[in-house]
Amino acid sequence: GEWISQFLQMHGDFWPIIVEAQPTFKDDLRVIAQNYGGMYIQRAAWITEGETMTFHAHTDAGGMGSSLFGDSVYSEGFCDGDLKCNHSLGEAYDVTTLDVVSLLERVARPDDYIVLRMDIEGAEYEVARRLINSGLACSIDNWEFEGHAMYAKQNYKYRPVDGVLPWLLRGCGVTMNVYQYYKADPKLQKLREQVESEDACAWLRFGVDGCSEFGSCGGIPEK
């Protein structure tokens, strides 16, 4: 809730709709929404409405990195940034999904200025594609997008999307800011070390600068 709190303090005329599946934050987020005449919805942002899915959470570090993806590096907890935890702090429970496109269709008016903050731990790629295919992506004025492609193996393939999305949507007037913590996150740093020890070129193939100790990968120089 830190981002939305700071945003609303600076832009108090906005009407917030806050979507968050993890119950840990429900009381604080509900208060924020109420204080600004908005709405809090305890569901998982996704591409379907009312589907039951498994949410992989943990009680460590405020539940940082909890997501719909069971193979996330955060599935067992933060664990002081270690890749493997001494004991798992993870838990899994069912959540109900919310279709972001359907939500926008219900609440947004043609003259609204829409700011979309998307920090949904890997689900952003499927949601972004649905927004584009529905034609609603171009109705977003300011899109704050946090990329998590490297946190779960099944999402590695989406790494190029982080770079393509701003270029693509700039053509229809969307201001887009992409945030990534692939190099700063301590768990990802340890994952990179592990991957490179097994295959010096693998990290670069995933789409992140790699081969730091080797200089190049198959003739591809490191950026």
C-alpha positions as CSV (number, residue, x, y, z in Angstrom):
1,G,0.0,0.0,0.0
2,E,3.0,2.3,0.2
3,W,2.8,3.3,-3.5
4,I,-0.9,4.0,-3.6
5,S,-0.7,6.0,-0.3
6,Q,2.0,8.2,-1.6
7,F,0.2,8.7,-4.9
8,L,-3.0,9.7,-3.3
9,Q,-1.3,12.1,-1.0
10,M,-0.1,13.9,-4.0
11,H,-3.2,13.4,-6.2
12,G,-6.1,13.4,-3.8
13,D,-8.7,13.9,-6.5
14,F,-8.2,10.4,-7.9
15,W,-10.7,7.6,-7.1
16,P,-8.7,4.5,-6.2
17,I,-9.6,0.9,-7.0
18,I,-7.3,-1.4,-5.1
19,V,-7.1,-5.1,-6.0
20,E,-5.0,-7.4,-3.8
21,A,-5.4,-11.1,-3.2
22,Q,-3.3,-11.5,-0.1
23,P,-5.4,-11.1,3.1
24,T,-2.4,-9.7,5.0
25,F,-2.9,-6.3,3.6
26,K,-6.7,-6.2,3.6
27,D,-7.3,-3.9,6.6
28,D,-4.7,-1.3,5.6
29,L,-5.8,-1.3,1.9
30,R,-9.5,-1.1,2.8
31,V,-8.8,2.0,5.0
32,I,-6.8,3.7,2.1
33,A,-9.7,3.0,-0.3
34,Q,-12.3,4.3,2.1
35,N,-10.3,7.5,2.9
36,Y,-10.4,8.5,-0.7
37,G,-13.9,7.3,-1.6
38,G,-12.6,4.3,-3.5
39,M,-12.9,0.6,-3.6
40,Y,-10.9,-2.3,-2.2
41,I,-11.3,-5.8,-3.9
42,Q,-9.7,-8.8,-2.3
43,R,-9.1,-10.8,-5.4
44,A,-6.2,-11.8,-7.7
45,A,-5.8,-9.6,-10.7
46,W,-6.0,-12.0,-13.7
47,I,-7.5,-12.6,-17.2
48,T,-10.7,-14.4,-16.0
49,E,-13.5,-13.4,-13.7
50,G,-14.5,-15.6,-10.7
51,E,-12.0,-18.4,-11.3
52,T,-10.6,-20.2,-8.3
53,M,-6.8,-20.4,-8.4
54,T,-4.0,-21.3,-6.0
55,F,-2.1,-18.4,-4.4
56,H,1.4,-19.0,-3.2
57,A,2.1,-16.8,-0.2
58,H,4.4,-16.7,2.8
59,T,4.6,-14.9,6.1
60,D,8.1,-13.6,5.7
61,A,9.0,-10.0,5.0
62,G,5.4,-8.9,4.8
63,G,4.6,-11.6,2.2
64,M,6.9,-10.0,-0.4
65,G,6.8,-11.8,-3.8
66,S,3.7,-13.9,-3.0
67,S,2.0,-14.8,-6.3
68,L,0.0,-17.2,-8.5
69,F,3.2,-19.0,-9.5
70,G,4.3,-21.9,-7.4
71,D,7.8,-21.9,-8.8
72,S,8.6,-18.3,-7.8
73,V,11.9,-17.8,-6.0
74,Y,9.8,-16.3,-3.2
75,S,7.5,-19.4,-2.8
76,E,9.1,-20.4,0.5
77,G,9.7,-16.8,1.8
78,F,12.3,-14.1,1.6
79,C,14.7,-15.9,4.0
80,D,17.1,-12.9,4.2
81,G,17.6,-13.1,0.5
82,D,18.9,-16.7,0.4
83,L,17.8,-18.7,-2.6
84,K,16.8,-21.7,-0.5
85,C,15.2,-21.3,2.9
86,N,16.3,-23.4,6.0
87,H,12.6,-24.2,6.4
88,S,9.7,-23.1,4.3
89,L,7.5,-20.2,5.4
90,G,5.3,-20.7,2.4
91,E,1.6,-21.4,2.3
92,A,-0.9,-22.0,-0.4
93,Y,-4.6,-21.1,-0.5
94,D,-7.4,-20.6,-2.9
95,V,-8.2,-17.1,-4.2
96,T,-10.8,-15.8,-6.6
97,T,-9.7,-14.0,-9.7
98,L,-10.8,-10.6,-11.1
99,D,-10.6,-9.9,-14.8
100,V,-8.9,-6.5,-15.1
101,V,-10.5,-5.9,-18.5
102,S,-14.0,-6.5,-17.2
103,L,-13.3,-4.2,-14.2
104,L,-12.1,-1.3,-16.5
105,E,-15.2,-1.8,-18.7
106,R,-17.5,-1.5,-15.7
107,V,-16.0,1.5,-14.0
108,A,-14.0,3.6,-16.5
109,R,-15.6,6.4,-18.4
110,P,-14.3,7.8,-21.7
111,D,-13.2,11.1,-20.2
112,D,-11.4,9.5,-17.2
113,Y,-7.7,9.9,-16.7
114,I,-6.6,6.3,-15.9
115,V,-3.4,5.5,-13.9
116,L,-2.8,1.7,-13.7
117,R,-0.2,0.5,-11.2
118,M,0.5,-3.1,-11.9
119,D,2.6,-5.1,-9.4
120,I,1.2,-8.6,-9.5
121,E,4.3,-10.8,-9.4
122,G,4.3,-12.4,-12.8
123,A,0.6,-12.2,-13.7
124,E,1.3,-8.9,-15.4
125,Y,2.2,-10.5,-18.8
126,E,-1.1,-12.3,-19.3
127,V,-3.0,-9.3,-18.1
128,A,-1.1,-7.0,-20.4
129,R,-1.8,-9.2,-23.4
130,R,-5.5,-9.3,-22.5
131,L,-5.6,-5.5,-22.2
132,I,-4.0,-5.1,-25.6
133,N,-6.2,-7.7,-27.3
134,S,-9.3,-6.1,-25.8
135,G,-8.4,-2.7,-27.2
136,L,-8.5,-1.2,-23.7
137,A,-4.7,-0.8,-23.2
138,C,-4.7,2.4,-25.2
139,S,-7.3,3.9,-22.9
140,I,-4.8,3.9,-20.1
141,D,-3.1,7.3,-19.7
142,N,-0.3,6.3,-17.3
143,W,0.8,2.7,-16.8
144,E,3.2,1.9,-13.9
145,F,4.4,-1.7,-14.8
146,E,6.6,-3.8,-12.6
147,G,8.2,-6.7,-14.4
148,H,8.7,-10.1,-12.7
149,A,9.7,-12.3,-15.7
150,M,12.8,-13.7,-13.9
151,Y,11.2,-14.7,-10.7
152,A,9.5,-17.9,-11.9
153,K,10.9,-20.2,-14.5
154,Q,7.7,-20.5,-16.4
155,N,7.8,-16.7,-17.0
156,Y,11.4,-16.4,-18.2
157,K,10.1,-16.3,-21.8
158,Y,8.3,-13.0,-21.1
159,R,11.5,-11.1,-20.3
160,P,11.5,-9.2,-23.7
161,V,8.0,-8.0,-23.0
162,D,9.4,-5.5,-20.4
163,G,11.2,-3.7,-23.2
164,V,8.6,-4.1,-25.9
165,L,5.5,-2.9,-24.0
166,P,6.5,0.8,-23.6
167,W,7.5,1.1,-27.3
168,L,4.3,-0.6,-28.5
169,L,1.9,1.5,-26.4
170,R,3.7,4.8,-26.9
171,G,2.1,4.6,-30.4
172,C,-1.3,5.2,-28.9
173,G,-0.4,7.7,-26.3
174,V,0.2,5.6,-23.2
175,T,2.9,6.9,-20.8
176,M,4.5,3.7,-19.5
177,N,7.1,3.3,-16.8
178,V,8.6,-0.2,-16.4
179,Y,10.3,-1.1,-13.1
180,Q,12.6,-4.1,-12.7
181,Y,14.7,-5.4,-9.9
182,Y,16.4,-8.3,-11.6
183,K,19.9,-7.0,-10.7
184,A,19.1,-5.6,-7.3
185,D,17.0,-8.4,-5.8
186,P,19.3,-10.6,-3.6
187,K,17.4,-13.8,-4.4
188,L,17.8,-13.2,-8.1
189,Q,21.5,-12.5,-7.7
190,K,22.0,-15.9,-6.1
191,L,19.8,-17.5,-8.8
192,R,22.0,-15.9,-11.5
193,E,25.2,-17.3,-9.8
194,Q,23.6,-20.8,-9.7
195,V,22.5,-20.7,-13.3
196,E,25.8,-19.4,-14.6
197,S,27.7,-22.0,-12.7
198,E,25.7,-24.7,-14.6
199,D,25.6,-23.0,-18.0
200,A,27.6,-19.8,-18.5
201,C,25.3,-18.6,-21.3
202,A,21.9,-19.5,-19.8
203,W,21.2,-16.2,-18.1
204,L,21.7,-14.3,-21.3
205,R,19.4,-16.6,-23.2
206,F,16.8,-15.8,-20.5
207,G,17.0,-12.2,-21.7
208,V,19.1,-10.7,-18.9
209,D,22.7,-9.6,-19.2
210,G,24.8,-12.7,-18.4
211,C,28.2,-14.3,-18.6
212,S,29.7,-11.7,-16.4
213,E,32.8,-13.9,-15.8
214,F,33.1,-15.1,-19.3
215,G,32.8,-12.0,-21.5
216,S,30.6,-13.4,-24.3
217,C,28.2,-16.2,-25.1
218,G,28.6,-17.9,-28.4
219,G,30.0,-14.7,-29.9
220,I,27.3,-12.6,-28.3
221,P,29.1,-9.9,-26.2
222,E,27.6,-9.1,-22.9
223,K,25.9,-5.7,-22.8
